[in-house]
Amino acid sequence: MKMIKIKQTKSRIGAPKDQCRTLDALGLRKLNKVVELVDNPAVRGMINKVNHLVTVID
């Protein structure tokens, strides 16, 4: 399985509720937190939804 690292780079303050819930689903609750998840279409879709708040690390 290929893994992907995601880092929250911007604050969730002022973001709509659905985007905050997406960050929660990704496991990102604090600024600059890094999580490692399986690289699959569901995770990629969530990243695309909040791409202005997160950064993908290789």
N, C-alpha and C positions, 0 to 999 in steps of 0.2 A: 504494500500500500504506500502510495506517495503521500507525504505529509506537507502541510503548508503552515507557515508562521504568519500570524496577523498581529499587528500592533495598533492600538488605539492612539491616534496622534492628535485628535481634536476633541474638545469637550462636548458632552451630550446636552449641555444646557442650551435650551432654545430649540432643540430638535423635536420633531413630532413624536408622539407616543409610539407609533409603529416602528420608527427607527431606533428608539430607546429599547424597545422589546427585541429588536433584531440584534442589537449589541449584547443584550442579556443572553440571548440564545447562543451567541458566539462565545460567551464567557468573558466578555470585556466589560468590566464594571468600573475600572479606574483608568485615568489617563496614563499613557505610556506602558500599560500592561500588555504583555505578549502571551499569546496562546498558540498552541500547535494543534491543528485539526487535520482530519483526513481530507485530502483534496478530492471532492466529489461535486457533482452539479448543484446539490442543495447548498453546500457551503459557498460555492462560487456565486450563487444567486444572492445569498445574504450579503456577501462582500460587495457585490455590485449595487445593492440597495443602499449601503452606507459607505460607499467608496470615498466620499468627501470627509469621512471621520476616521478612516483606518488606512493603514499602509500594509502591503503584502511584502514580507521579507523572504528572500530565497534561502 
